[in-house]
Amino acid sequence: MVRLPLTPAQVEAGRRLGCALRTARGERELGAVAVAAGISPETLRKIESGRMPTPAFGTVVALSRTLGLSLEELADIWQPGAEAQRSAS
Protein backbone atom coordinates (compact mmCIF):
# COMPACT_ATOMS: atom_id res chain seq x y z
CA MET A 1 0.00 0.00 0.00
CA VAL A 2 1.37 3.37 -0.98
CA ARG A 3 0.86 6.21 1.45
CA LEU A 4 -0.35 9.43 -0.12
CA PRO A 5 1.79 12.51 0.53
CA LEU A 6 0.56 14.72 3.34
CA THR A 7 -1.23 17.88 2.40
CA PRO A 8 0.12 21.24 3.58
CA ALA A 9 -2.87 21.40 5.96
CA GLN A 10 -1.91 18.05 7.51
CA VAL A 11 1.70 19.16 7.93
CA GLU A 12 0.54 22.37 9.62
CA ALA A 13 -1.82 20.39 11.87
CA GLY A 14 1.13 18.23 12.91
CA ARG A 15 3.12 21.35 13.79
CA ARG A 16 0.26 22.64 15.94
CA LEU A 17 -0.06 19.27 17.67
CA GLY A 18 3.68 19.11 18.33
CA CYS A 19 3.71 22.64 19.72
CA ALA A 20 0.79 21.88 22.03
CA LEU A 21 2.46 18.73 23.32
CA ARG A 22 5.73 20.56 23.88
CA THR A 23 3.93 23.31 25.78
CA ALA A 24 2.08 20.74 27.92
CA ARG A 25 5.37 18.97 28.68
CA GLY A 26 6.72 22.23 30.10
CA GLU A 27 9.88 21.76 32.13
CA ARG A 28 9.57 17.97 32.31
CA GLU A 29 12.39 16.10 30.63
CA LEU A 30 11.55 14.82 27.16
CA GLY A 31 12.96 11.37 27.96
CA ALA A 32 10.92 11.01 31.15
CA VAL A 33 7.69 11.95 29.40
CA ALA A 34 8.44 9.61 26.51
CA VAL A 35 9.13 6.68 28.85
CA ALA A 36 5.96 7.43 30.84
CA ALA A 37 3.98 7.39 27.58
CA GLY A 38 5.65 4.17 26.40
CA ILE A 39 7.32 5.72 23.37
CA SER A 40 10.91 6.46 22.49
CA PRO A 41 12.39 9.88 23.18
CA GLU A 42 13.17 10.18 19.47
CA THR A 43 9.52 9.62 18.60
CA LEU A 44 8.44 12.36 21.01
CA ARG A 45 11.17 14.64 19.65
CA LYS A 46 9.89 14.10 16.10
CA ILE A 47 6.28 14.76 17.09
CA GLU A 48 7.13 17.91 19.02
CA SER A 49 9.24 19.28 16.19
CA GLY A 50 6.58 18.55 13.56
CA ARG A 51 8.74 16.00 11.75
CA MET A 52 6.11 13.33 12.52
CA PRO A 53 2.89 15.19 11.75
CA THR A 54 0.59 12.16 11.87
CA PRO A 55 1.54 10.05 14.89
CA ALA A 56 -0.34 6.81 15.54
CA PHE A 57 -3.58 7.11 17.49
CA GLY A 58 -2.22 4.98 20.34
CA THR A 59 0.75 7.32 20.63
CA VAL A 60 -1.53 10.35 20.85
CA VAL A 61 -3.66 8.60 23.49
CA ALA A 62 -0.59 7.74 25.58
CA LEU A 63 0.74 11.28 25.34
CA SER A 64 -2.63 12.80 26.20
CA ARG A 65 -2.85 10.70 29.36
CA THR A 66 0.75 11.33 30.33
CA LEU A 67 0.45 15.08 29.83
CA GLY A 68 -3.06 15.46 31.24
CA LEU A 69 -4.64 16.61 27.97
CA SER A 70 -7.99 15.39 26.71
CA LEU A 71 -8.22 13.75 23.32
CA GLU A 72 -10.91 16.26 22.40
CA GLU A 73 -8.53 19.12 23.18
CA LEU A 74 -5.86 17.56 20.96
CA ALA A 75 -8.42 16.93 18.21
CA ASP A 76 -9.40 20.61 18.31
CA ILE A 77 -5.74 21.57 17.97
CA TRP A 78 -5.36 19.18 15.04
CA GLN A 79 -8.55 20.33 13.32
CA PRO A 80 -9.51 23.88 14.36
CA GLY A 81 -13.13 24.71 13.77
CA ALA A 82 -14.26 21.11 14.30
CA GLU A 83 -15.65 22.08 17.71
CA ALA A 84 -18.05 24.54 16.07
CA GLN A 85 -19.11 21.88 13.57
CA ARG A 86 -19.82 19.39 16.40
CA SER A 87 -21.86 22.00 18.29
CA ALA A 88 -23.97 22.74 15.20
CA SER A 89 -24.84 19.06 14.69
ZAZA-526859 format. One record per residue (C-alpha): residue in one letter; y, z, x. Coordinates in Angstrom, 1 decimal. Each point is the difference from the previous one (the first is absolute). Example, Ala and Ser with C-alpha at 12.3 -4.5 7.8 and 13.67 -1.06 7.14 Angstrom:
2
  r       Y       Z       X
  A    -4.5     7.8    12.3
  S     3.4    -0.7     1.4
END
This chain:
89
  r       Y       Z       X
  M     0.0     0.0     0.0
  V     3.4    -1.0     1.4
  R     2.8     2.4    -0.5
  L     3.2    -1.5    -1.2
  P     3.1     0.6     2.1
  L     2.2     2.8    -1.2
  T     3.2    -0.9    -1.8
  P     3.3     1.2     1.3
  A     0.2     2.4    -3.0
  Q    -3.4     1.5     1.0
  V     1.2     0.4     3.6
  E     3.2     1.7    -1.2
  A    -2.0     2.3    -2.3
  G    -2.2     1.0     2.9
  R     3.1     0.9     2.0
  R     1.3     2.1    -2.8
  L    -3.3     1.8    -0.4
  G    -0.2     0.6     3.8
  C     3.5     1.4     0.0
  A    -0.7     2.3    -2.9
  L    -3.2     1.3     1.7
  R     1.9     0.6     3.2
  T     2.7     1.9    -1.8
  A    -2.6     2.1    -1.8
  R    -1.7     0.8     3.3
  G     3.2     1.4     1.3
  E    -0.4     2.0     3.2
  R    -3.8     0.2    -0.3
  E    -1.9    -1.7     2.8
  L    -1.3    -3.4    -0.8
  G    -3.4     0.8     1.4
  A    -0.4     3.1    -2.1
  V     1.0    -1.7    -3.2
  A    -2.4    -2.9     0.7
  V    -2.9     2.3     0.7
  A     0.7     2.0    -3.1
  A     0.0    -3.2    -2.0
  G    -3.2    -1.2     1.6
  I     1.5    -3.0     1.7
  S     0.8    -0.9     3.6
  P     3.4     0.7     1.5
  E     0.3    -3.7     0.8
  T    -0.6    -0.9    -3.7
  L     2.8     2.4    -1.1
  R     2.2    -1.3     2.8
  K    -0.5    -3.6    -1.3
  I     0.7     1.0    -3.6
  E     3.1     1.9     0.8
  S     1.4    -2.8     2.1
  G    -0.8    -2.6    -2.6
  R    -2.5    -1.9     2.1
  M    -2.7     0.8    -2.6
  P     1.9    -0.8    -3.2
  T    -3.0     0.2    -2.3
  P    -2.2     3.0     0.9
  A    -3.2     0.6    -1.8
  F     0.3     2.0    -3.3
  G    -2.1     2.8     1.4
  T     2.3     0.3     3.0
  V     3.1     0.2    -2.3
  V    -1.8     2.7    -2.2
  A    -0.9     2.1     3.1
  L     3.6    -0.3     1.3
  S     1.5     0.9    -3.3
  R    -2.1     3.2    -0.2
  T     0.6     0.9     3.6
  L     3.8    -0.5    -0.3
  G     0.4     1.4    -3.6
  L     1.1    -3.2    -1.5
  S    -1.2    -1.3    -3.4
  L    -1.7    -3.4    -0.2
  E     2.6    -0.9    -2.7
  E     2.8     0.8     2.4
  L    -1.5    -2.2     2.6
  A    -0.7    -2.8    -2.5
  D     3.7     0.1    -1.0
  I     1.0    -0.3     3.7
  W    -2.4    -3.0     0.3
  Q     1.1    -1.7    -3.2
  P     3.6     1.1    -0.9
  G     0.8    -0.6    -3.6
  A    -3.6     0.5    -1.2
  E     1.0     3.4    -1.3
  A     2.4    -1.6    -2.5
  Q    -2.6    -2.5    -1.0
  R    -2.5     2.8    -0.7
  S     2.6     1.9    -2.1
  A     0.7    -3.1    -2.1
  S    -3.6    -0.5    -0.8
END
